[in-house]
Amino acid sequence: MLKGFKNFLMQGDLIVIAVGLVVATAFSTLIKSFTDSIVTPLVSAVESRAGGTPGLGWTVNGQFINVGAFISAIVYFVIFMAVIYVVLVVPYRAYMSRIGKEVFAAPKAAPPTKTCPACLSADLPVAATKCKYCATDLSTSAT
């Protein structure tokens, strides 16, 4: 049982996921600090009111709607996802393509098809000579 558990833990994909999670957590902390220390004060400085309400937003029924904090969260998300893409996804995709596996690739285009003139099935391969649904001869028909 312990040997099976060890084999499970030492699978390549699981190790990559664990390392990616640790790196993502570290980058998350770094970028959160950047947005809290730099972006949020800049957004708050754009519209600071003398009445004591900090930042960009407005008050509705005594509750302050902090739009600046939301803008900071959007900036945080965009920066975080860009860093994760550049630091983790691009190198991992390059590594996997070197060993012959394709990951995070764009979906491949569907092969071209033709339509059966008799039953109107549209998923027949272009090279088909007979309809797989109604057995109509397709070699003489133009579709």
ABEGO torsion letter per residue (X at the ends): XAAAAAAAAABAAAAAAAAAAAAAAAAAAAAAAAAAAAAAAAAAAABBBAAGBBEBEBBBGGBBBBAAAAAAAAAAAAAAAAAAAAAAAAAAAAAAAAAGBBBGBBBBBBBBBBBBAAAGBAABBAABABBAAAGBBAAABBX
